[in-house]
Amino acid sequence: MEDYIVSFEHLGIDDVDRVGGKNASLGEMISNLSNVGVSVPGGFATTSLAFREFLTVNKLTEKINDVLTQLDVNDVNALAKAGAEIRRWVLEAPLPEKLNEALEVAYNKLLDGNEGMAVAVRSSATAEDLPDASFAGQQETFLNIVGLDSVKVAVKEVFASLFNDRAISYRVHHGFDHAEVALSAGIQKMVRSETASSGVMFTLDTESGFNDVVFITSSYGLGETVVQGAVNPDEFYVHKETFEAGRPAVLRRNLGSKAIKMIYTDQAHAGSSVETVKVDTEQRSLFSITDEEVLELTRQAIIIEKHYKRPMDIEWAKDGDDGKIYIVQARPETVKSRASGSVLERYLMKETGNVLVEGRSIGHKIGSGPVKVIHSVNEMDKVNEGDVLVADMTDPDWEPVMKRASAIITDRGGRTCHAAIIARELGVPAVVGCGNASEKLTDGQKVTVSCAEGDTGFIYDGMLDFELQENNIDSMPALPFKIMMNVGNPDRAFDFQSLPNAGVGLARLEFIINRMIGVHPKALLNFDSLPRETKQIVEKRISGYDSPVDFYVEKLVEGISTLAAAFSPKRVIVRLSDFKSNEYANLIGGTIYEPDEENPMLGFRGASRYISEAFRDCFELECRAMKKVRDEMGFTNVEIMVPFVRTVGEAKQVVELLEENGLKRGENGLKVIMMCELPANALLADQFLQYFDGFSIGSNDLTQLTLGIDRDSGIIAHLFDERNEAIRVLLSNAISACKKAGKYVGICGQGPSDHPDLAKWLMEQGIDSVSLNPDSVLDTWFFLADAQA
């Protein structure tokens, strides 16, 4: 019987040739990881011998090879015709008697008397899940199959799926000989996730390749909606090292719309055993799994990754009956784990335009071209080389034309769906989960699709200018000071950490508040008394979190901890919020609480705001977030920066207030840096330094306030220059005061990013670090190295 059927528990990773990558991996985990807490549902697999014998007995081997040998897979119509014909031959052919008998024995043993038990029938190709090709979604899976006759039909459907159009095309494009690939069907106990949740997770960040996190997606019901890209799932990032240290480790939570879920039907036949239904509004506004479940998934993911010694792509499901989490598939991740770490490829927009649509970005590339809106697989031949493919959702069936597209845009889907995996593998930029792109964009419309600006992908009107920069960073020349980065956007942290750097010299808290929160802190503290309309808007924003205040604090924690984890163990200097009153007023509910100032730039901001009775409760929320990141999560590489300190008295008060909120200088290694951005700060540097562990010079405001220039005024913009002699005198004074006191001094203003010659002058002054915008790091580094030579 073992010639035709093998139980998972008798399989291991060396059995790929016998039962394909997916089934070999299931066997490997059951055999080796069950005893360390990785839960995999049991089952059995048909062998590659059974598949080949099935083709031989039915005289299909040569017939199929003849058709495929003559086929041009780039001819979409010919591919569709050939695939349909071969699949019909397979489905009409009977299973060999010995395979029939072996299936019956193994199936009855799996049932163990439970006649109503449902199984999943999954495909597993013998060339599948190799380190250099994922084969994700190329063959079929059938869920909720009940009864021996239905299982046999599903096995034939799986066999036939080796000849899906997408699978034929994929093998040709990856250089696999059709005749060398066999198919195994895995028959596995169903996890009852129809009443719970399921999803996909990767043991690295899928977009940047950052290896220190587990990236988890989750939605309600059976996992196929996530895998197919039919739903926009919840997303979570967990930091591995923090998790293994036993500390709170969830870095990010993104609430997905989760509009539909897949559940069982009363039918139990391949193709009719499941259906999709709408998820009710209340459920959609909650996360589909708890933090505890996120951490349980992380635990199993880390065990699996360590066992396989490589980054993994894992499908999981939670059983609604027993409440347990199960692993239903695990394969090697095949795109980011292969990327060269020494060559940095960076796409940069050279101009901006009107944003037509936005969604989740896949990859970091930019593409442009005329739009082609496709409504079904039958319209694929409309897509020409260089078109921007737009659809409600792409399917792995579309792989033959996806590679023709300059970019892909979908209404639905998350970053772990099959189509996203294929887009990454093909190197095509994709923006998924846009909502209504297929309605808003029209055939022939020229657009630019940018995945180079973080988690959010933008579709701009028109063919905008962009460039590709490639740099080899294997041997960066040495410099006498440190180059740090200004990174405000946590979305880009995993990407930017791959640049040469000594950490983050400036992380702006207001960027996190603006982008991830969007609500005035007072509106959250006074949620119950908000006007009805504002309250409804805020209520929607805080979905998934326990309370309005928890939402604010946790989102700050997520943003700060993401930056801290990305650059750990290097220092990350986080500047406390420095919104002006007009900027705070732009937040939801902000106009209720903010004063109307004639000149907000010189008004209620920075340290003055923190120590005021009017804002102190908001400031305490920032302190609570900082304390959690440092003390509970253990990111002691985070340092605090205090902006816009007008007087030495304010310096004393704000440091005392930080201490009252559990953030005492020196405790748990905490350093508190002051933003040196007022002429008074540089002139009285010795006095200010009594209360701080160093300066970070803000050259923008320092220039504005020294020269009396409104930097937002176009009329006098030509006079704004950080290299002015008066500015240099103040800079020199601040640097020498820090050197004399033996304290840190860096600069985080725009000046060195815009003017490499200013960076060179600062280097000569003996500054400890220059913090640059990420897009200027490499150019400035090489300029300074040349200037030194």
QUIZI-V155078 format. One record per residue. N is the residue number from 1. RES is the residue in one letter. SS is DSSP state (h for helix, s for strand, l for the rest). OMEGA is omega in whole degrees, -180 to 180 (none if undefined). BURIAL is b if it has 16 or more other ideal C-beta (glycine too) atoms within 10 Angstrom, else e. Layout:
n & res & ss & omega & burial
N & RES & SS & OMEGA & BURIAL
N & RES & SS & OMEGA & BURIAL
//
This chain:
n & res & ss & omega & burial
1 & M & l & -177 & e
2 & E & l & 172 & e
3 & D & l & -173 & e
4 & Y & l & -175 & b
5 & I & s & 176 & b
6 & V & s & 176 & b
7 & S & s & -180 & b
8 & F & h & -175 & b
9 & E & h & 177 & e
10 & H & h & -179 & e
11 & L & l & 176 & b
12 & G & l & -174 & b
13 & I & h & 179 & e
14 & D & h & -177 & e
15 & D & h & -179 & b
16 & V & h & -179 & b
17 & D & h & -176 & e
18 & R & h & -175 & b
19 & V & h & 179 & b
20 & G & h & -175 & b
21 & G & h & -175 & b
22 & K & h & -178 & b
23 & N & h & 176 & b
24 & A & h & -180 & b
25 & S & h & 176 & b
26 & L & h & 178 & b
27 & G & h & 179 & b
28 & E & h & -178 & b
29 & M & h & 179 & b
30 & I & h & -177 & b
31 & S & h & -169 & b
32 & N & h & -172 & e
33 & L & l & 179 & b
34 & S & h & -176 & e
35 & N & h & 177 & e
36 & V & h & 170 & e
37 & G & l & 172 & e
38 & V & l & -174 & b
39 & S & l & 179 & b
40 & V & l & 178 & b
41 & P & l & -178 & b
42 & G & l & 179 & e
43 & G & s & -179 & b
44 & F & s & -177 & b
45 & A & s & 169 & b
46 & T & s & -175 & b
47 & T & l & 176 & b
48 & S & h & 177 & b
49 & L & h & 179 & b
50 & A & h & 180 & b
51 & F & h & -178 & b
52 & R & h & 179 & e
53 & E & h & 177 & b
54 & F & h & 179 & b
55 & L & h & -177 & b
56 & T & h & -178 & e
57 & V & h & -178 & b
58 & N & l & 176 & b
59 & K & l & -178 & e
60 & L & l & -172 & b
61 & T & h & -177 & e
62 & E & h & 179 & e
63 & K & h & -179 & e
64 & I & h & -179 & b
65 & N & h & 179 & e
66 & D & h & -179 & e
67 & V & h & -175 & b
68 & L & h & 180 & b
69 & T & h & -177 & e
70 & Q & h & -171 & e
71 & L & l & 170 & b
72 & D & l & -174 & e
73 & V & l & 178 & b
74 & N & l & 174 & e
75 & D & l & -172 & e
76 & V & h & -179 & b
77 & N & h & 178 & e
78 & A & h & 178 & e
79 & L & h & -179 & b
80 & A & h & -178 & b
81 & K & h & -179 & e
82 & A & h & -180 & b
83 & G & h & -179 & b
84 & A & h & -178 & e
85 & E & h & -179 & e
86 & I & h & -179 & b
87 & R & h & 178 & b
88 & R & h & 178 & e
89 & W & h & -177 & b
90 & V & h & -176 & b
91 & L & h & -179 & e
92 & E & h & -177 & e
93 & A & l & 179 & b
94 & P & l & 174 & e
95 & L & l & 176 & b
96 & P & l & -174 & b
97 & E & h & -178 & e
98 & K & h & 178 & e
99 & L & h & 177 & b
100 & N & h & -177 & e
101 & E & h & -178 & e
102 & A & h & 178 & b
103 & L & h & -178 & b
104 & E & h & -179 & e
105 & V & h & -177 & e
106 & A & h & -179 & b
107 & Y & h & 180 & b
108 & N & h & 178 & e
109 & K & h & 179 & e
110 & L & h & 180 & b
111 & L & h & -179 & b
112 & D & l & 177 & e
113 & G & l & -180 & e
114 & N & l & -172 & e
115 & E & l & -176 & e
116 & G & l & -176 & e
117 & M & l & 178 & e
118 & A & l & 177 & b
119 & V & s & 170 & b
120 & A & s & 176 & b
121 & V & s & -172 & b
122 & R & s & 177 & b
123 & S & s & 179 & b
124 & S & s & -176 & b
125 & A & s & -176 & b
126 & T & l & 175 & b
127 & A & l & -170 & b
128 & E & l & 172 & b
129 & D & l & 171 & b
130 & L & s & -176 & b
131 & P & l & -177 & e
132 & D & l & 176 & e
133 & A & s & -173 & b
134 & S & l & -174 & b
135 & F & l & -176 & b
136 & A & l & 174 & b
137 & G & l & -176 & b
138 & Q & l & 176 & b
139 & Q & l & -170 & b
140 & E & l & 170 & b
141 & T & s & 179 & b
142 & F & s & -173 & b
143 & L & s & 176 & b
144 & N & s & 179 & b
145 & I & s & -177 & b
146 & V & l & 177 & b
147 & G & l & -175 & b
148 & L & h & -178 & e
149 & D & h & 179 & e
150 & S & h & 178 & b
151 & V & h & -179 & b
152 & K & h & 177 & b
153 & V & h & -179 & b
154 & A & h & 178 & b
155 & V & h & 178 & b
156 & K & h & 177 & b
157 & E & h & 178 & b
158 & V & h & 177 & b
159 & F & h & -179 & b
160 & A & h & -175 & b
161 & S & h & 172 & b
162 & L & h & -177 & b
163 & F & h & 167 & b
164 & N & l & 179 & b
165 & D & h & -176 & b
166 & R & h & -178 & b
167 & A & h & 177 & b
168 & I & h & -179 & b
169 & S & h & -178 & b
170 & Y & h & -179 & b
171 & R & h & 180 & b
172 & V & h & -177 & b
173 & H & h & 179 & b
174 & H & l & 173 & e
175 & G & l & 178 & e
176 & F & l & 177 & b
177 & D & l & -179 & e
178 & H & h & -174 & b
179 & A & h & -178 & e
180 & E & h & -176 & e
181 & V & l & 177 & b
182 & A & l & -176 & b
183 & L & s & 174 & b
184 & S & s & 175 & b
185 & A & s & 176 & b
186 & G & s & 178 & b
187 & I & s & -169 & b
188 & Q & s & 176 & b
189 & K & s & 179 & b
190 & M & l & 169 & b
191 & V & l & -174 & b
192 & R & l & -178 & b
193 & S & h & 178 & b
194 & E & h & 178 & b
195 & T & h & 180 & e
196 & A & l & -176 & b
197 & S & s & 177 & b
198 & S & s & -180 & b
199 & G & s & -176 & b
200 & V & s & 173 & b
201 & M & s & 178 & b
202 & F & s & 179 & b
203 & T & l & 169 & b
204 & L & l & 175 & b
205 & D & l & -173 & b
206 & T & l & -175 & b
207 & E & l & -176 & b
208 & S & l & -174 & b
209 & G & l & 179 & b
210 & F & l & -165 & b
211 & N & l & -173 & e
212 & D & l & -179 & b
213 & V & s & 166 & b
214 & V & s & -180 & b
215 & F & s & -173 & b
216 & I & s & 170 & b
217 & T & s & -174 & b
218 & S & s & 174 & b
219 & S & s & -179 & b
220 & Y & s & 174 & b
221 & G & s & -178 & b
222 & L & l & -170 & b
223 & G & l & -175 & b
224 & E & h & -180 & b
225 & T & h & 178 & b
226 & V & h & -177 & b
227 & V & h & -178 & b
228 & Q & h & -175 & b
229 & G & l & -179 & b
230 & A & l & -175 & b
231 & V & l & 173 & b
232 & N & l & -170 & b
233 & P & l & 167 & b
234 & D & s & 179 & b
235 & E & s & 180 & b
236 & F & s & 171 & b
237 & Y & s & 179 & b
238 & V & s & -180 & b
239 & H & s & -173 & b
240 & K & h & -175 & b
241 & E & h & 179 & e
242 & T & h & 177 & b
243 & F & h & -177 & b
244 & E & h & 176 & e
245 & A & l & 178 & e
246 & G & l & -179 & e
247 & R & l & 172 & e
248 & P & l & -168 & b
249 & A & l & 180 & b
250 & V & s & -177 & b
251 & L & s & -174 & b
252 & R & s & 172 & b
253 & R & s & 174 & b
254 & N & s & -178 & b
255 & L & l & 178 & b
256 & G & l & -178 & b
257 & S & l & 173 & b
258 & K & l & -171 & b
259 & A & l & -178 & b
260 & I & s & 172 & b
261 & K & s & 179 & b
262 & M & s & -180 & b
263 & I & s & 178 & b
264 & Y & s & 167 & b
265 & T & l & 177 & e
266 & D & l & 179 & e
267 & Q & l & 179 & e
268 & A & l & -179 & b
269 & H & l & 179 & b
270 & A & l & 178 & b
271 & G & l & -178 & e
272 & S & l & -174 & e
273 & S & l & 180 & b
274 & V & s & 175 & b
275 & E & s & 177 & e
276 & T & s & 179 & b
277 & V & s & 180 & e
278 & K & s & 174 & e
279 & V & l & -177 & b
280 & D & l & -171 & e
281 & T & h & -178 & e
282 & E & h & 179 & e
283 & Q & h & -179 & e
284 & R & h & -177 & b
285 & S & l & 177 & e
286 & L & l & 172 & e
287 & F & l & -175 & b
288 & S & l & 172 & b
289 & I & l & -180 & b
290 & T & l & 175 & e
291 & D & h & 180 & e
292 & E & h & 179 & e
293 & E & h & 175 & b
294 & V & h & -179 & b
295 & L & h & 176 & b
296 & E & h & 176 & b
297 & L & h & 179 & b
298 & T & h & 180 & b
299 & R & h & -178 & b
300 & Q & h & -180 & b
301 & A & h & -179 & b
302 & I & h & 177 & b
303 & I & h & -178 & b
304 & I & h & -180 & b
305 & E & h & -180 & b
306 & K & h & 180 & e
307 & H & h & -177 & b
308 & Y & h & 179 & b
309 & K & l & 177 & e
310 & R & l & 177 & e
311 & P & l & -174 & b
312 & M & s & 175 & b
313 & D & s & -167 & b
314 & I & s & 172 & b
315 & E & s & -176 & b
316 & W & s & 178 & b
317 & A & s & 175 & b
318 & K & s & -180 & b
319 & D & l & -179 & b
320 & G & l & -180 & e
321 & D & l & -176 & e
322 & D & l & 177 & e
323 & G & l & -177 & e
324 & K & l & 178 & e
325 & I & s & -178 & b
326 & Y & s & 174 & b
327 & I & s & -178 & b
328 & V & s & 174 & b
329 & Q & s & 171 & b
330 & A & s & -180 & b
331 & R & s & 177 & b
332 & P & s & 171 & b
333 & E & l & -167 & b
334 & T & l & -177 & b
335 & V & l & -174 & b
336 & K & h & -178 & b
337 & S & h & 179 & b
338 & R & h & -173 & e
339 & A & l & 178 & e
340 & S & l & 179 & e
341 & G & l & -174 & e
342 & S & l & 180 & e
343 & V & s & 179 & e
344 & L & s & 178 & b
345 & E & s & -175 & e
346 & R & s & 175 & b
347 & Y & s & -178 & b
348 & L & s & 173 & e
349 & M & s & 179 & b
350 & K & l & 177 & e
351 & E & l & 178 & e
352 & T & l & -179 & e
353 & G & l & -180 & b
354 & N & l & 179 & e
355 & V & s & -179 & e
356 & L & s & -176 & b
357 & V & s & 172 & b
358 & E & s & -179 & b
359 & G & s & 179 & b
360 & R & s & -177 & b
361 & S & s & 175 & b
362 & I & s & -176 & b
363 & G & l & -177 & b
364 & H & l & -175 & b
365 & K & l & 176 & b
366 & I & s & 176 & b
367 & G & s & 178 & b
368 & S & s & 180 & b
369 & G & s & 178 & b
370 & P & s & -179 & e
371 & V & s & 167 & b
372 & K & s & 180 & b
373 & V & s & -177 & b
374 & I & l & -177 & b
375 & H & l & 179 & e
376 & S & l & -179 & e
377 & V & h & -179 & b
378 & N & h & -178 & e
379 & E & h & -173 & e
380 & M & h & -177 & b
381 & D & h & 177 & e
382 & K & h & -174 & e
383 & V & l & 178 & b
384 & N & l & 178 & e
385 & E & l & 176 & e
386 & G & l & 177 & e
387 & D & l & 172 & b
388 & V & s & -176 & b
389 & L & s & -180 & b
390 & V & s & -179 & b
391 & A & s & 174 & b
392 & D & l & 171 & b
393 & M & l & 176 & b
394 & T & l & -178 & b
395 & D & l & 176 & b
396 & P & h & 175 & b
397 & D & h & -175 & b
398 & W & h & -177 & b
399 & E & h & -179 & b
400 & P & h & -180 & b
401 & V & h & -179 & b
402 & M & h & -178 & b
403 & K & l & 176 & b
404 & R & l & -172 & b
405 & A & l & 174 & b
406 & S & l & 177 & b
407 & A & s & -178 & b
408 & I & s & 180 & b
409 & I & s & 178 & b
410 & T & s & 176 & b
411 & D & l & -175 & b
412 & R & l & 174 & b
413 & G & l & 177 & b
414 & G & l & -172 & b
415 & R & l & 178 & b
416 & T & l & -180 & b
417 & C & l & -179 & b
418 & H & h & -176 & b
419 & A & h & 178 & b
420 & A & h & 179 & b
421 & I & h & 180 & b
422 & I & h & 179 & b
423 & A & h & 177 & b
424 & R & h & -178 & b
425 & E & h & 179 & b
426 & L & h & -178 & b
427 & G & l & -179 & e
428 & V & l & 178 & b
429 & P & s & -180 & b
430 & A & s & 174 & b
431 & V & s & -174 & b
432 & V & s & 176 & b
433 & G & l & -177 & b
434 & C & l & 178 & b
435 & G & l & -174 & b
436 & N & l & -178 & e
437 & A & h & -177 & b
438 & S & h & 176 & b
439 & E & h & -174 & e
440 & K & h & -178 & b
441 & L & l & -177 & b
442 & T & l & -180 & e
443 & D & l & 176 & e
444 & G & l & 180 & e
445 & Q & l & -179 & b
446 & K & s & -179 & e
447 & V & s & 173 & b
448 & T & s & -176 & b
449 & V & s & -176 & b
450 & S & s & 172 & b
451 & C & l & -172 & b
452 & A & l & -174 & b
453 & E & l & 177 & b
454 & G & l & -179 & b
455 & D & l & -179 & b
456 & T & s & 175 & b
457 & G & s & -176 & b
458 & F & s & 173 & b
459 & I & s & -177 & b
460 & Y & s & 175 & b
461 & D & s & 175 & e
462 & G & l & 179 & e
463 & M & l & -176 & e
464 & L & l & -177 & b
465 & D & l & 174 & e
466 & F & s & 180 & b
467 & E & s & 176 & e
468 & L & s & 176 & e
469 & Q & s & 176 & e
470 & E & s & 180 & e
471 & N & s & 173 & b
472 & N & s & -175 & e
473 & I & l & -179 & e
474 & D & l & -176 & e
475 & S & l & 177 & e
476 & M & l & 180 & b
477 & P & l & -178 & e
478 & A & l & 176 & e
479 & L & l & -178 & b
480 & P & l & 175 & e
481 & F & l & -176 & b
482 & K & s & 173 & b
483 & I & s & 178 & b
484 & M & s & -178 & b
485 & M & s & 169 & b
486 & N & s & -179 & b
487 & V & l & 179 & b
488 & G & l & -171 & b
489 & N & l & 179 & b
490 & P & h & 178 & b
491 & D & h & -176 & b
492 & R & h & -171 & b
493 & A & h & -177 & b
494 & F & h & 178 & b
495 & D & h & -175 & b
496 & F & h & -178 & b
497 & Q & l & -179 & b
498 & S & l & 175 & b
499 & L & l & 174 & b
500 & P & l & -178 & e
501 & N & l & 176 & b
502 & A & l & 179 & b
503 & G & l & -178 & b
504 & V & s & 180 & b
505 & G & s & 179 & b
506 & L & s & 170 & b
507 & A & s & -174 & b
508 & R & s & 180 & b
509 & L & h & -179 & b
510 & E & h & 176 & b
511 & F & h & 179 & b
512 & I & h & -180 & b
513 & I & h & -177 & b
514 & N & h & -171 & b
515 & R & h & -172 & b
516 & M & h & -177 & b
517 & I & h & 175 & b
518 & G & l & -178 & b
519 & V & s & 177 & b
520 & H & l & -177 & b
521 & P & h & 178 & b
522 & K & h & 180 & b
523 & A & h & 178 & b
524 & L & h & 177 & b
525 & L & h & -178 & b
526 & N & l & -173 & e
527 & F & h & -174 & b
528 & D & h & -177 & e
529 & S & h & 180 & e
530 & L & l & 171 & b
531 & P & l & -172 & e
532 & R & h & -177 & e
533 & E & h & 179 & e
534 & T & h & -179 & b
535 & K & h & 180 & b
536 & Q & h & 179 & e
537 & I & h & -179 & e
538 & V & h & -179 & b
539 & E & h & 180 & e
540 & K & h & -180 & e
541 & R & h & -172 & b
542 & I & l & -180 & b
543 & S & l & 176 & e
544 & G & l & -179 & b
545 & Y & l & -170 & b
546 & D & l & -178 & e
547 & S & l & 178 & e
548 & P & h & -179 & b
549 & V & h & 176 & b
550 & D & h & 178 & e
551 & F & h & -178 & b
552 & Y & h & -177 & b
553 & V & h & -176 & b
554 & E & h & 178 & b
555 & K & h & 173 & b
556 & L & h & 179 & b
557 & V & h & -179 & b
558 & E & h & -179 & b
559 & G & h & -178 & b
560 & I & h & -176 & b
561 & S & h & 176 & b
562 & T & h & 177 & b
563 & L & h & -178 & b
564 & A & h & -179 & b
565 & A & h & -177 & b
566 & A & h & -174 & b
567 & F & h & -180 & b
568 & S & l & 5 & b
569 & P & l & -179 & e
570 & K & l & -175 & b
571 & R & l & 177 & b
572 & V & s & -177 & b
573 & I & s & -176 & b
574 & V & s & 178 & b
575 & R & s & 176 & b
576 & L & l & -170 & b
577 & S & l & 180 & b
578 & D & l & 172 & b
579 & F & l & 167 & b
580 & K & l & -176 & b
581 & S & h & 179 & b
582 & N & h & 179 & b
583 & E & h & 175 & b
584 & Y & h & -179 & b
585 & A & h & -180 & b
586 & N & l & 177 & e
587 & L & l & 179 & b
588 & I & s & -179 & b
589 & G & l & -173 & b
590 & G & h & -177 & b
591 & T & h & 180 & e
592 & I & h & -169 & e
593 & Y & h & -173 & b
594 & E & l & 176 & b
595 & P & l & 177 & e
596 & D & l & -175 & e
597 & E & l & 178 & e
598 & E & l & -177 & e
599 & N & l & -176 & e
600 & P & h & -180 & b
601 & M & h & -179 & b
602 & L & h & -173 & e
603 & G & l & -171 & e
604 & F & l & -177 & b
605 & R & l & 174 & b
606 & G & h & -173 & b
607 & A & h & 180 & b
608 & S & h & -179 & b
609 & R & h & -175 & b
610 & Y & h & -172 & b
611 & I & h & 180 & b
612 & S & l & 178 & e
613 & E & l & -175 & e
614 & A & l & -173 & e
615 & F & l & -171 & b
616 & R & h & -179 & e
617 & D & h & 176 & e
618 & C & h & 180 & b
619 & F & h & -180 & b
620 & E & h & 177 & b
621 & L & h & 176 & b
622 & E & h & 179 & b
623 & C & h & -180 & b
624 & R & h & 179 & b
625 & A & h & 179 & b
626 & M & h & -178 & b
627 & K & h & 179 & b
628 & K & h & -179 & b
629 & V & h & -176 & b
630 & R & h & -170 & b
631 & D & h & -178 & b
632 & E & h & -179 & e
633 & M & l & 174 & b
634 & G & l & 179 & b
635 & F & l & -179 & b
636 & T & l & 173 & b
637 & N & l & 178 & b
638 & V & s & 174 & b
639 & E & s & -177 & b
640 & I & s & 174 & b
641 & M & s & 180 & b
642 & V & s & -178 & b
643 & P & l & 170 & b
644 & F & l & 178 & b
645 & V & l & -171 & b
646 & R & l & -175 & e
647 & T & l & 177 & b
648 & V & h & 177 & e
649 & G & h & 176 & e
650 & E & h & 179 & b
651 & A & h & -179 & b
652 & K & h & -177 & e
653 & Q & h & -175 & b
654 & V & h & 177 & b
655 & V & h & 177 & b
656 & E & h & -180 & e
657 & L & h & 175 & b
658 & L & h & -180 & b
659 & E & h & 178 & e
660 & E & h & -179 & e
661 & N & l & 173 & b
662 & G & l & 180 & b
663 & L & l & -176 & b
664 & K & l & 177 & e
665 & R & l & 177 & e
666 & G & l & -179 & e
667 & E & h & -176 & e
668 & N & h & 176 & e
669 & G & h & -175 & e
670 & L & l & 172 & b
671 & K & l & 177 & b
672 & V & s & -177 & b
673 & I & s & 175 & b
674 & M & s & 174 & b
675 & M & s & 178 & b
676 & C & s & -173 & b
677 & E & l & 176 & b
678 & L & l & 176 & b
679 & P & h & 179 & b
680 & A & h & -180 & b
681 & N & h & -179 & b
682 & A & h & -178 & b
683 & L & h & 180 & e
684 & L & l & -174 & b
685 & A & h & -178 & b
686 & D & h & -178 & e
687 & Q & h & 179 & e
688 & F & h & -176 & b
689 & L & l & 176 & b
690 & Q & l & -174 & e
691 & Y & l & -175 & b
692 & F & l & -179 & b
693 & D & l & 178 & b
694 & G & s & -179 & b
695 & F & s & 163 & b
696 & S & s & -172 & b
697 & I & s & 175 & b
698 & G & l & -171 & b
699 & S & h & -179 & b
700 & N & h & -179 & b
701 & D & h & 179 & b
702 & L & h & 179 & b
703 & T & h & -178 & b
704 & Q & h & -174 & b
705 & L & h & 178 & b
706 & T & h & -177 & b
707 & L & h & 179 & b
708 & G & l & -177 & e
709 & I & l & 171 & b
710 & D & l & -174 & e
711 & R & l & 178 & e
712 & D & l & -179 & e
713 & S & l & 179 & e
714 & G & l & -175 & e
715 & I & l & -177 & e
716 & I & l & -177 & e
717 & A & h & -177 & e
718 & H & h & -179 & e
719 & L & h & -177 & e
720 & F & l & -178 & b
721 & D & l & -179 & e
722 & E & l & -178 & b
723 & R & l & 178 & e
724 & N & l & -175 & e
725 & E & h & 180 & e
726 & A & h & 179 & e
727 & I & h & -179 & b
728 & R & h & 178 & e
729 & V & h & 180 & e
730 & L & h & 178 & b
731 & L & h & -178 & b
732 & S & h & -180 & b
733 & N & h & -179 & b
734 & A & h & -179 & b
735 & I & h & -176 & b
736 & S & h & 178 & e
737 & A & h & 179 & b
738 & C & h & -180 & b
739 & K & h & -179 & e
740 & K & h & -179 & e
741 & A & h & -179 & b
742 & G & l & -177 & e
743 & K & l & -177 & b
744 & Y & s & 170 & b
745 & V & s & 177 & b
746 & G & s & 175 & b
747 & I & s & -177 & b
748 & C & l & 179 & b
749 & G & l & -176 & b
750 & Q & l & -171 & b
751 & G & h & -178 & b
752 & P & h & 176 & b
753 & S & h & -178 & b
754 & D & h & -172 & b
755 & H & l & 179 & b
756 & P & h & 179 & b
757 & D & h & 175 & e
758 & L & h & 176 & b
759 & A & h & 179 & b
760 & K & h & 179 & b
761 & W & h & 179 & b
762 & L & h & 177 & b
763 & M & h & -179 & b
764 & E & h & 179 & e
765 & Q & h & 178 & b
766 & G & l & 178 & e
767 & I & l & -177 & b
768 & D & l & -178 & b
769 & S & s & 172 & b
770 & V & s & -179 & b
771 & S & s & -172 & b
772 & L & s & 169 & b
773 & N & s & -175 & b
774 & P & h & -177 & b
775 & D & h & 179 & e
776 & S & h & -176 & b
777 & V & h & -173 & b
778 & L & h & -180 & b
779 & D & h & -179 & e
780 & T & h & -180 & b
781 & W & h & -178 & b
782 & F & h & 177 & e
783 & F & h & -178 & e
784 & L & h & 178 & b
785 & A & h & 178 & e
786 & D & h & -178 & e
787 & A & h & 180 & e
788 & Q & h & -171 & e
789 & A & l & none & e
//
